[in-house]
């Protein structure tokens, strides 16, 4: 994650999509208390998803039932 690598969000805004993705992940982990161990397991980044007959990538995909 950008913040963990740089200890700041400064510079991340140059790539707004990545900035928003990192912000959303931070919210899931810090505000909603998703366990960090879920990263790569129940929380996937850029996960291929089928939409109709085409395949796209979801920025963040959760395998967690709420």
The first five atom37 places (N, CA, C, CB, O) and aatype in JSON, in Angstrom:
{
  "aatype": [20, 20, 20, 20, 20, 20, 20, 20, 20, 20, 20, 20, 20, 20, 20, 20, 20, 20, 20, 20, 20, 20, 20, 20, 20, 20, 20, 20, 20, 20, 20, 20, 20, 20, 20, 20, 20, 20, 20, 20, 20, 20, 20, 20, 20, 20, 20, 20, 20, 20, 20, 20, 20, 20, 20, 20, 20, 20, 20, 20, 20, 20, 20, 20, 20, 20],
  "atom_mask": [
    [1, 1, 1, 1, 1],
    [1, 1, 1, 1, 1],
    [1, 1, 1, 1, 1],
    [1, 1, 1, 1, 1],
    [1, 1, 1, 1, 1],
    [1, 1, 1, 1, 1],
    [1, 1, 1, 1, 1],
    [1, 1, 1, 1, 1],
    [1, 1, 1, 1, 1],
    [1, 1, 1, 1, 1],
    [1, 1, 1, 1, 1],
    [1, 1, 1, 1, 1],
    [1, 1, 1, 1, 1],
    [1, 1, 1, 1, 1],
    [1, 1, 1, 1, 1],
    [1, 1, 1, 1, 1],
    [1, 1, 1, 1, 1],
    [1, 1, 1, 1, 1],
    [1, 1, 1, 1, 1],
    [1, 1, 1, 1, 1],
    [1, 1, 1, 1, 1],
    [1, 1, 1, 1, 1],
    [1, 1, 1, 1, 1],
    [1, 1, 1, 1, 1],
    [1, 1, 1, 1, 1],
    [1, 1, 1, 1, 1],
    [1, 1, 1, 1, 1],
    [1, 1, 1, 1, 1],
    [1, 1, 1, 1, 1],
    [1, 1, 1, 1, 1],
    [1, 1, 1, 1, 1],
    [1, 1, 1, 1, 1],
    [1, 1, 1, 1, 1],
    [1, 1, 1, 1, 1],
    [1, 1, 1, 1, 1],
    [1, 1, 1, 1, 1],
    [1, 1, 1, 1, 1],
    [1, 1, 1, 1, 1],
    [1, 1, 1, 1, 1],
    [1, 1, 1, 1, 1],
    [1, 1, 1, 1, 1],
    [1, 1, 1, 1, 1],
    [1, 1, 1, 1, 1],
    [1, 1, 1, 1, 1],
    [1, 1, 1, 1, 1],
    [1, 1, 1, 1, 1],
    [1, 1, 1, 1, 1],
    [1, 1, 1, 1, 1],
    [1, 1, 1, 1, 1],
    [1, 1, 1, 1, 1],
    [1, 1, 1, 1, 1],
    [1, 1, 1, 1, 1],
    [1, 1, 1, 1, 1],
    [1, 1, 1, 1, 1],
    [1, 1, 1, 1, 1],
    [1, 1, 1, 1, 1],
    [1, 1, 1, 1, 1],
    [1, 1, 1, 1, 1],
    [1, 1, 1, 1, 1],
    [1, 1, 1, 1, 1],
    [1, 1, 1, 1, 1],
    [1, 1, 1, 1, 1],
    [1, 1, 1, 1, 1],
    [1, 1, 1, 1, 1],
    [1, 1, 1, 1, 1],
    [1, 1, 1, 1, 1]
  ],
  "atom_positions": [
    [[0.84, -1.17, 0.0], [0.0, 0.0, 0.0], [0.88, 1.24, 0.0], [-0.96, 0.0, 1.21], [1.95, 1.24, 0.61]],
    [[0.45, 2.27, -0.68], [1.23, 3.5, -0.83], [1.62, 4.07, 0.53], [0.43, 4.55, -1.63], [2.79, 4.39, 0.76]],
    [[0.64, 4.2, 1.43], [0.91, 4.82, 2.72], [1.97, 4.05, 3.5], [-0.37, 4.91, 3.54], [2.86, 4.65, 4.09]],
    [[1.87, 2.73, 3.51], [2.85, 1.93, 4.25], [4.24, 2.02, 3.63], [2.4, 0.47, 4.3], [5.24, 1.99, 4.34]],
    [[4.3, 2.13, 2.32], [5.6, 2.2, 1.65], [6.26, 3.56, 1.83], [5.43, 1.91, 0.17], [7.48, 3.65, 1.9]],
    [[5.44, 4.65, 1.91], [5.99, 6.01, 1.92], [5.7, 6.75, 3.23], [5.42, 6.8, 0.76], [6.23, 7.84, 3.45]],
    [[4.88, 6.17, 4.1], [4.48, 6.79, 5.36], [3.82, 8.15, 5.17], [5.69, 6.94, 6.26], [3.83, 8.99, 6.07]],
    [[3.25, 8.36, 3.99], [2.52, 9.58, 3.67], [1.71, 9.32, 2.42], [3.49, 10.8, 3.48], [2.0, 8.39, 1.66]],
    [[0.68, 10.13, 2.19], [-0.07, 10.05, 0.93], [0.51, 10.99, -0.12], [-1.56, 10.37, 1.17], [0.08, 10.97, -1.27]],
    [[1.47, 11.83, 0.27], [2.06, 12.8, -0.65], [2.65, 12.08, -1.86], [3.13, 13.64, 0.05], [3.44, 11.15, -1.72]],
    [[2.27, 12.53, -3.03], [2.76, 11.94, -4.27], [1.79, 10.94, -4.87], [4.07, 11.27, -4.02], [1.81, 10.72, -6.08]],
    [[0.95, 10.34, -4.05], [-0.01, 9.34, -4.55], [-1.07, 9.97, -5.44], [-0.68, 8.61, -3.4], [-1.61, 9.31, -6.33]],
    [[-1.37, 11.25, -5.2], [-2.42, 11.9, -5.97], [-2.06, 12.04, -7.45], [-2.7, 13.27, -5.4], [-2.94, 12.3, -8.28]],
    [[-0.8, 11.86, -7.8], [-0.4, 11.89, -9.21], [-1.05, 10.74, -9.97], [1.13, 11.81, -9.35], [-1.28, 10.85, -11.17]],
    [[-1.35, 9.68, -9.3], [-2.06, 8.56, -9.89], [-3.35, 8.4, -9.11], [-1.19, 7.24, -9.87], [-3.42, 7.58, -8.19]],
    [[-4.38, 9.17, -9.47], [-5.6, 9.28, -8.67], [-6.29, 7.94, -8.48], [-6.55, 10.26, -9.31], [-6.83, 7.68, -7.41]],
    [[-6.29, 7.08, -9.49], [-6.94, 5.79, -9.35], [-6.28, 4.97, -8.24], [-6.89, 5.02, -10.68], [-6.97, 4.37, -7.41]],
    [[-4.97, 4.95, -8.21], [-4.24, 4.23, -7.17], [-4.47, 4.88, -5.81], [-2.74, 4.18, -7.49], [-4.6, 4.19, -4.8]],
    [[-4.53, 6.21, -5.8], [-4.78, 6.94, -4.55], [-6.13, 6.53, -3.97], [-4.73, 8.47, -4.8], [-6.23, 6.26, -2.78]],
    [[-7.18, 6.5, -4.8], [-8.52, 6.14, -4.33], [-8.55, 4.68, -3.88], [-9.57, 6.38, -5.44], [-9.18, 4.36, -2.87]],
    [[-7.89, 3.81, -4.62], [-7.84, 2.39, -4.24], [-7.17, 2.23, -2.87], [-7.09, 1.56, -5.31], [-7.66, 1.48, -2.02]],
    [[-6.05, 2.93, -2.65], [-5.35, 2.83, -1.38], [-6.18, 3.42, -0.25], [-3.99, 3.55, -1.47], [-6.2, 2.88, 0.86]],
    [[-6.88, 4.53, -0.52], [-7.74, 5.14, 0.48], [-8.86, 4.17, 0.86], [-8.33, 6.47, -0.04], [-9.15, 4.0, 2.05]],
    [[-9.5, 3.54, -0.13], [-10.59, 2.61, 0.14], [-10.09, 1.41, 0.95], [-11.22, 2.13, -1.19], [-10.77, 0.97, 1.89]],
    [[-8.93, 0.87, 0.6], [-8.36, -0.23, 1.37], [-8.08, 0.18, 2.81], [-7.08, -0.74, 0.72], [-8.35, -0.57, 3.74]],
    [[-7.53, 1.38, 2.98], [-7.25, 1.88, 4.33], [-8.53, 2.01, 5.14], [-6.52, 3.24, 4.27], [-8.55, 1.69, 6.33]],
    [[-9.61, 2.46, 4.5], [-10.9, 2.57, 5.19], [-11.4, 1.19, 5.63], [-11.94, 3.24, 4.28], [-11.86, 1.02, 6.75]],
    [[-11.3, 0.2, 4.73], [-11.73, -1.15, 5.08], [-10.94, -1.7, 6.25], [-11.6, -2.09, 3.87], [-11.5, -2.34, 7.14]],
    [[-9.64, -1.46, 6.26], [-8.78, -1.99, 7.32], [-8.91, -1.22, 8.62], [-7.34, -1.99, 6.86], [-9.03, -1.82, 9.69]],
    [[-8.89, 0.1, 8.55], [-8.85, 0.91, 9.76], [-10.23, 1.28, 10.3], [-8.08, 2.17, 9.49], [-10.49, 1.13, 11.5]],
    [[-11.11, 1.74, 9.44], [-12.43, 2.18, 9.9], [-13.38, 1.01, 10.12], [-13.03, 3.16, 8.9], [-14.14, 0.99, 11.1]],
    [[-13.35, 0.03, 9.21], [-14.28, -1.09, 9.3], [-13.65, -2.35, 9.89], [-14.83, -1.41, 7.93], [-14.28, -3.41, 9.96]],
    [[-12.39, -2.21, 10.32], [-11.68, -3.27, 11.06], [-11.57, -4.6, 10.33], [-12.35, -3.5, 12.37], [-11.63, -5.66, 10.95]],
    [[-11.41, -4.56, 9.0], [-11.13, -5.79, 8.27], [-9.71, -6.21, 8.65], [-11.28, -5.58, 6.7], [-8.81, -5.37, 8.67]],
    [[-9.48, -7.47, 8.95], [-8.14, -7.93, 9.33], [-7.15, -7.8, 8.16], [-8.19, -9.4, 9.8], [-7.49, -8.13, 7.02]],
    [[-5.95, -7.34, 8.43], [-4.92, -7.21, 7.39], [-4.59, -8.56, 6.76], [-3.65, -6.59, 7.99], [-4.14, -8.61, 5.61]],
    [[-4.8, -9.64, 7.5], [-4.54, -10.97, 6.96], [-5.45, -11.3, 5.78], [-4.72, -12.02, 8.06], [-5.16, -12.21, 5.0]],
    [[-6.56, -10.57, 5.64], [-7.49, -10.81, 4.54], [-6.95, -10.31, 3.21], [-8.81, -10.16, 4.83], [-7.4, -10.76, 2.16]],
    [[-5.97, -9.38, 3.24], [-5.4, -8.88, 1.99], [-4.78, -10.04, 1.22], [-4.34, -7.77, 2.26], [-3.94, -10.76, 1.76]],
    [[-5.19, -10.21, 0.0], [-4.69, -11.31, -0.81], [-5.47, -12.6, -0.63], [-3.27, -11.55, -0.49], [-5.32, -13.53, -1.41]],
    [[-6.32, -12.66, 0.4], [-7.15, -13.83, 0.62], [-8.61, -13.48, 0.36], [-6.97, -14.38, 2.06], [-9.16, -13.82, -0.68]],
    [[-9.22, -12.8, 1.32], [-10.63, -12.42, 1.18], [-10.8, -11.06, 0.53], [-11.3, -12.43, 2.53], [-11.88, -10.73, 0.05]],
    [[-9.75, -10.26, 0.51], [-9.75, -8.98, -0.19], [-8.74, -9.06, -1.33], [-9.41, -7.79, 0.78], [-7.54, -9.2, -1.09]],
    [[-9.22, -8.98, -2.54], [-8.36, -9.08, -3.71], [-8.27, -7.72, -4.41], [-8.88, -10.16, -4.69], [-9.23, -6.95, -4.41]],
    [[-7.13, -7.45, -4.98], [-6.9, -6.22, -5.73], [-6.84, -6.59, -7.22], [-5.58, -5.49, -5.26], [-6.21, -7.57, -7.61]],
    [[-7.52, -5.77, -8.04], [-7.55, -5.98, -9.49], [-7.93, -7.43, -9.84], [-6.2, -5.63, -10.1], [-7.23, -8.11, -10.58]],
    [[-9.04, -7.86, -9.29], [-9.55, -9.21, -9.5], [-10.38, -9.26, -10.79], [-10.41, -9.67, -8.28], [-11.27, -8.42, -10.97]],
    [[-10.11, -10.21, -11.68], [-10.93, -10.34, -12.89], [-12.36, -10.75, -12.52], [-10.31, -11.37, -13.87], [-12.57, -11.68, -11.74]],
    [[-13.34, -10.05, -13.09], [-14.75, -10.37, -12.87], [-15.45, -10.39, -14.22], [-15.42, -9.35, -11.9], [-15.13, -9.61, -15.11]],
    [[-16.41, -11.28, -14.35], [-17.16, -11.39, -15.59], [-18.39, -10.51, -15.48], [-17.55, -12.87, -15.88], [-19.17, -10.63, -14.54]],
    [[-18.56, -9.63, -16.46], [-19.73, -8.75, -16.54], [-20.36, -8.99, -17.9], [-19.33, -7.22, -16.33], [-19.84, -8.56, -18.93]],
    [[-21.49, -9.67, -17.87], [-22.11, -10.06, -19.14], [-21.2, -11.02, -19.87], [-22.4, -8.81, -20.02], [-20.78, -12.04, -19.32]],
    [[-20.89, -10.7, -21.12], [-20.02, -11.57, -21.9], [-18.56, -11.1, -21.88], [-20.51, -11.64, -23.34], [-17.7, -11.73, -22.49]],
    [[-18.29, -10.0, -21.19], [-16.92, -9.5, -21.15], [-16.3, -9.68, -19.76], [-16.88, -8.01, -21.55], [-17.0, -9.92, -18.78]],
    [[-15.0, -9.57, -19.71], [-14.29, -9.67, -18.44], [-13.61, -8.33, -18.15], [-13.25, -10.83, -18.46], [-12.94, -7.77, -19.02]],
    [[-13.78, -7.85, -16.95], [-13.18, -6.59, -16.5], [-12.37, -6.88, -15.25], [-14.27, -5.49, -16.21], [-12.31, -8.03, -14.8]],
    [[-11.73, -5.84, -14.69], [-11.02, -5.99, -13.42], [-11.68, -5.11, -12.36], [-9.53, -5.63, -13.58], [-11.87, -3.91, -12.56]],
    [[-12.02, -5.73, -11.24], [-12.53, -4.98, -10.1], [-11.32, -4.43, -9.34], [-13.44, -5.87, -9.16], [-10.37, -5.17, -9.09]],
    [[-11.34, -3.16, -8.98], [-10.22, -2.58, -8.22], [-10.06, -3.29, -6.88], [-10.44, -1.08, -8.01], [-8.94, -3.65, -6.5]],
    [[-11.17, -3.48, -6.17], [-11.15, -4.2, -4.89], [-12.32, -5.17, -4.91], [-11.24, -3.2, -3.66], [-13.45, -4.8, -5.21]],
    [[-12.03, -6.41, -4.58], [-13.05, -7.45, -4.57], [-13.03, -8.12, -3.21], [-12.81, -8.5, -5.71], [-11.97, -8.5, -2.71]],
    [[-14.22, -8.24, -2.61], [-14.31, -8.86, -1.28], [-15.01, -10.2, -1.38], [-15.05, -7.94, -0.29], [-16.08, -10.32, -1.99]],
    [[-14.41, -11.21, -0.77], [-15.02, -12.53, -0.66], [-15.67, -12.69, 0.7], [-13.98, -13.62, -0.88], [-15.88, -13.81, 1.17]],
    [[-16.01, -11.58, 1.34], [-16.58, -11.58, 2.68], [-18.09, -11.34, 2.57], [-15.91, -10.5, 3.58], [-18.53, -10.37, 1.95]],
    [[-18.86, -12.23, 3.17], [-20.31, -12.03, 3.22], [-20.65, -11.18, 4.43], [-21.07, -13.39, 3.28], [-20.23, -11.46, 5.55]],
    [[-21.4, -10.13, 4.18], [-21.76, -9.22, 5.27], [-23.2, -9.45, 5.67], [-21.54, -7.74, 4.86], [-23.7, -8.79, 6.58]]
  ]
}
